[in-house]
Amino acid sequence: MVGRGGGGPPGAACRRLPEDQRRDRGWSPPGIGAVSLRAWLEDDPARWDAFVEAAPYRSFSQLWEWGELRREGGWIPLRLAVGDAEAGDRILAGAQLMVRRVPLFGTALAYAPRGPVGALDEDAAWSELVAALRRLAIAERVATIRIEPEATTSSPVGQRLQARFWRRAPANQPTKTRIIDLARSEDELRADLRKKHRQYVAKAERAGLTIERFDGGADPDTIGRALADFHRILTGTGERAGFNTRPPGYYRQVWQALAPANRVRLYVATRDGNRLATLFHITCGGHAAELYGGATPEGTDAHANYLVKWAAILGFKEEGFATYDLWGEPTSGIAHFKEGFGGEPIELVGARDLVVNRAGDLIVRAALTARDQLTSSRRARNQPAATTTVGGFREATETDGATWQALLERVPSGDVLHDWEWAAVAELDGTPVRRFVLEEKGEVVSICSAQVRRTALGRSFWYVPRGPVLDYDHPNAQQRLQRVVDGLRSAAKADRAIAVRIEPRVERDSPAAALFDQIGLKRIDATLQTPDTRLVDLLLDDEALLATFDKDTRYAIRRAEREGVHTSVVDDPNDDRALAELHALVTQTLDRAQYRLPSLERYRAIWRGLAPAGRARIIQARHDGNLEATGLLVIEGDRSIYLYAGSIREAKGETKRFPSYAAQWQMMGTAREMGSKTHDLWGVAPEDAGPDHPWYGYSLFKKGFDGRFVSWAGSWELVVDTAIYRLREVFARLPGR
C-alpha cells in the first residue's frame, strides 16, 4: 500500500513506505516547486472532512461518511490527499476514490463521485494530484480512474479536462442544475420566484399547509416515522414519473451516517396530519443540496411541492448556508418547475476517464457493460410482459419513463406523439401502445412507441407516429435504425400483426429520410399526420422576431394590444375550466371548417398527462373578460408545438380585435421562456396550395408568422405477413373499392 497520513506532522501519524518500495509500486519522491508537495492516503476522518467542507471545489459525495456508505455495495474508499509538506501537510487537493475490482482479473475501476476536490485551480496542486492519481492506480492495480468534479464547463478545471488524455465518459451525476445564492435577502429571493410560483406558495399557505423540519438531532423514533412517510411519498412519485427509488433501508442508512455531524435535513409539507410533500437534503460546508423529493397526488393538487421547496430555501438561509443546489434537471418539465425558484443555471463538466492501463481498461469497460446488461435484465424480469427481441431492443417498462423522456427531449426527431404520457391518449383513441427501447452498453439510444389497432380474426396493424426517435445524425444511425426495425418485426410478428406503418419526424429529402429507403422499407404515399408545417426560430429577441413576420401580422399583434386584448397563461394541471373553454372554442372553430371534433376527454388526457410534468400550457386571449382565442402549447425539450387552437369570429361590422394573433404571440413568448428554440406551427397546406385547399385559410394565418416551410419525409411500411398484406392490396384495387 501507499503511505497513509493522519492529522500530525510527517513521521508521527503518517505511515510511509520505504523509498525503494514506493518507487517499485509507482510512487516517487515529492516534487519541489514554489511549495513542497507530497501525496498520501489520508486516514483521519475528521481532518479529511474538514478539508472537504472548506475546499474551493467540494461536494458531500467526497465526505468520509459517504465513502463508507458505499462499502456495502462492494466499493472500497481510498482518500488520496495532496498537501504542502512545509505547512504540516495541510491538504490542498484530494479525491475520495471508490475502488471496485473486476472478479477473476484483479484489475479495478476507481471512481471519484463529484471529485476531485480542493484548490484545483492551482497549477502545482492539480499537476501533483494527477500525477498521484496515476501512481496510486499503478500501486493499486487500477486500470481506469473516473472523475466527475463539481466544476463548470467554463471553469479552469473544465479547461484542464480538455487535455487529450482525459476521455469523456457517461456522467453518473446530474450535469445541469440551478444554484440559489442564499446571501440574497428574503425579499430578493421571493422576487426571483416566477409569478405562478409565488401564487402557488401563497395558496398552499392559505390552504392550511404547515412545514415540518428534521435535522440530525431528531429523535430516532420520530425521524424513523418521518423517513417512512418520505419513502412512501418518494416511491409513489417515482411510479408516476418513471424514475427508480431505493429500498427504505438505504435512506435510513444515509441519515444515520450523516446525522452525527448534522449534515442531513428533511422537510415535509403537512395538512391535517397528512404528509403531502417532502425533500431530503445533504449539506457540505456552506452548501445544501436537494437530493430527493416528491409529492402525493393530493399534495400536487394543494401545491405542497411548491411550499416545501420554498420553506427549505428559507430554512437553509436562516441557518446561514451560502448556496442551495436544486440538484439536476432531468426533463424539461422538472427543469421548468425548478427554474421558477430562480437561481443561476449551472452546467458541469461531466465525467472523464484517466486510462492508466489500456488492457485493464478494456476489461473494466466490458465488466461495466455486463453489469449494465445484468441490471437491465433484472429490471425486465421484475416487470410484466417485457419482451426482449433483437440486439438490445426490448419492450420498455415503467422504470424507463424518465430515460425515455430525456432522450425524446434531447434529439431533434423527438415528438409529442412519442411522449411517455401520450400512451393514455392513444388508449382513449382505441389504439393501445407498445413501447420499445434500443440499448447500447446500458444506454438507451432509441425509443419507439407503436399504436396497435386490432382487426378481425385476431390480427393487427401497428402504427409508429413520428418515430422511431433516435439521433439520426449519429454515425451508427443506420445500424441502430436497422436494429429497431428488426426488433419491431419480431415483436409485431408475435402479435400477429400484418404490417407496421412508420412515420418518422425527419424532413423530406434529408439524409435521415434516405436511411429508411436504404434498409428496405416500403415507401407509401399516405400519411396519417400533417405532411407539412412551419418551424419558427425563437432564438431572436422580440423586436427581431417581430421583424420576420409579414406586415399584416405585425399590425394585427399591435392592433390587438391597442384594442385591449389581454393574454394569460394557464399552467395549473387542475384547471378544468380553462380546458373546457379550450375545447369549446376549438370545437366552435372546427365546426365552422367542418372538421372532425376531438372529444373533451381526449383533451383531458393530453392536459392531465403533460401539464403536471410542466410540458403543456393553455394560452388565453380575452377582451372585456370574454375569451376570444385560446390554444394549447406543448413543450418537448427545446421544441414547442402549437397543438390546438380556436377563436371567435367577430360579427359583421364589428371592430376587428385579432385575438388569435395576440394568443399566438403570447404562445411564442411563453415557449421561449420555457426553453424552446423552435416553434412548430403543426400543419399547413402545401406551399403551392391555392384558395380551394381546405387548409388555405389557417395556413395563411400561420404563414404570416414566417418560419421555415418543412415537408416531413412521409411514411414507410414494414411488411410482417407478406401473404395477407398482398391479399389486402389486391382487395383494395378491386372495382367499387
DAZITA-V471339 format. One line per field, one symbol per residue. ss: DSSP state (~ for helix, > for strand, _ for the rest). phi: phi as a letter, one per 20 degrees, with the letter a starting at -180 (. if undefined). A space follows every 10 residues. Layout:
# DAZITA-V471339
ss: ???
phi: ???
This chain:
# DAZITA-V471339
ss: ___>>_____ ____>___~~ ~~~~______ _>___>>>>> >>__~~~~~~ ~~~~__>__~ ~~_~~~~~~~ ~~~__>>>>> >>>>~~~__> >>>>>>>>>> >______>>> >>____>>__ __~~~~~~~~ ~~~~~~~~~_ _>>>>>>___ _>___~~~~~ _____>>>>_ _____>>>>> >____~~~~~ ~~__~~~~~~ ~~~~~~___> >>>>>____~ ~~~~~~~~~~ ~~~~~~~~~~ ~______~~~ ~~~~~~~~~_ ___>>>>>>> >__>>>>>>> >>>>__>>>> >>>>>_~~~~ ~__~~~~~~~ ~~~~~~~~~_ __>>>_____ _~~~~~~~~_ ___>>>>>__ >>>>>__~~~ ~~~~~~~~~~ ~~~~~~~~~~ ~______>__ __>>>__~~~ ~~~~~~~~~~ _____~~~_~ ~~~~~~~~__ __>>>>>>>> __>>>>>>>> >>>>_~~~_> >>>>>___>> ______~~~~ ~~~~~~~~~~ ~~~~__>>>> >>>___>___ ~~~~~~~~__ _>>>______ _>>>>>>___ _~~~~~~~__ ~~~~~~~~~~ ~~___>>>>> _____~~~~~ ~~~~~~~~~~ ~~~______~ ~~~~~~~~~~ _____>>>>> >>>__>>>>> >>>>>>__>> >>>>>>>___ ________~~ ~~~~~~~~~~ ~~~____>>> __________ _____~~~~~ ~~~____>>> >>__>>>>>_ _~~~~~~~~~ ~~_____
phi: .efdddeefg neeeedfggf ffffenecgf fdcfcedbcb efcdgfffff fffeffdbaf fdfgffffff ffenedecde dcbefecmlf fdbabededc eegmenfbdd cdflcfcoef fegfffffff fffffffffd leecdddbfe cffefgfgff ffgffeefcf fedgecbcde eeffffffff ffffgfffff fffffffnfc ddcccfefgg fffffffffg ffffffffff encecefgff fffffffdfg eldcbcdcec blneedbbcd dcdbmeddde ecaabfgfff femfffffff ffgffffffn fecceflncf cfffffgfgf ennefcdefn ecddedcfff ffffffffff ffffffffff fedfleeecd lnebffdgfe gffgfffgfe dfefbgfdgg ffgffffffn cgdddccddc lndfdbcbdd eddfcfmmeb ddcdflbfea efefgegfff ffffffffgf ffffemfebc eccfecefme gfffffffen fefcffcedf fcbcdefeff fgfffgfeff fffffffffg ffenfddbcd cfgeefffff fgffffffff ffelefdfff ffffffffee ffemdbcddc ccclnefdbb bddcdcmecd ceecbbbfdf fgnfffdlff ffffffffff gffeofdcde flobfggefd feffefffff gfffemnefc dffocccefd dfffffffff ffefgne
